[in-house]
Amino acid sequence: MTERQILQKGLPIGWLLAAIAAFFALAASIHGQATRVETVGFTVSDMDRSIAFYTGVLAFEKASDVEVAGSEFEHLTGVFGARARVVRLRLGSETVELTEYLTPQGRPVPVDSRSNDRWFQHIAIIVSDMDRAYARLRENKVRHASTGPQTLPAYITAAAGIRAFYFRDPDGHVLEILSFPPDKGAAKWHELAGTGRLFLGIDHTAIVVGDTEASLAFYRGRLGLSVAGNSENYGPEQEHLNNVFGARLRITGLRTRDEGIAVEFLEYIAPTDGRPFPRDTRASDLWHWETTFAADTRGLLTGPKLDLISSGVITFAEPVLGFGRAAMFRDPDGHAVRAIER
């Protein structure tokens, strides 16, 4: 259609140009969207101690163990002079990535951290038997974050019958063990429950958000995740699970196209006194978590400006960490997101 034809049909040329620009922006966004969560990572202070905990208590298996340094890693993490030991641990089909900064060392998890603080993030480990799993944690003197295992009540329809318990690893990171009743959870968890294994795999990573709609605009609109379910949780069981008096949460579950580890938003309707994510957080600080997505990194950085941690898309000459290109940035609440390409 020529410009004259456009004007004859009453379509201003400016409208057409705006529509074309919107189309290409949308195409770039879709092109960069994430296909799956590759791993969930966090910073630890003593790698050998952490490996002993995750493999000895929770039955993870070591998948890789590398040391990394140099300008590429510095520009990805935003930590100058960084040298780190990075270990991937596998549980079933899912992995976590632990990073110990040999230099510079970061700050510990605040001792007064609560489950409604914005820096809160955890992984949910599915177990075949909650009572046996809890007994194993007690035998190993694992620190509680919940007061004890909780069974969510029937009035929380979407979560009724789910059993869960929060606890801490040696650095204070919160972890969750979770078991599903027969009518809930992915089919694979019920199939794996019959294998005799106690710890089965990782269902999701949960993050505290301040505004679900803003987080959906980022994770659904920018990264391409889809909403898989939602619930409003409250009552004494939820309060004792989160160990937050008066806790009432809006919970939204999201999944990537290729399934795998899901992402869960925890928005505290009450209480609203959770503290914001520290703006001076660095990847070497022990409260730093990062959710790693497989994605077109350049496509993700096309469009509205991101809150970058890395200095852009970083290309690695040698894929020592298992990927050739990566970028790291923050979501609306400050949680770190890493996009990688192999």
Secondary structure, 3 states (H helix, E strand, C coil): CCHHHHHHCCCCHHHHHHHHHHHHHHHHHHHHCCCEEEEEEEEECCHHHHHHHHHHCCCCEEEEEEEEECHHHHHHHCCCCCEEEEEEEEECCEEEEEEEEEECCCCCCCCCCCCCCCCCEEEEEEECCHHHHHHHHHHCCCEECCCCCEECCCCCHHHCCCEEEEEECCCCCEEEEEECCCCCCCHHHHHHHHHCCCEEEEEEEEEEECCHHHHHHHHHHHCCCEEEEEEEEECHHHHHHHCCCCCEEEEEEEECCCCECEEEEEEEEECCCCCCCCCCCCCCCCCCEEEEEECCHHHHCCCCCCEECCCCCEECCCCCCCCCEEEEEECCCCCEEEEEEC
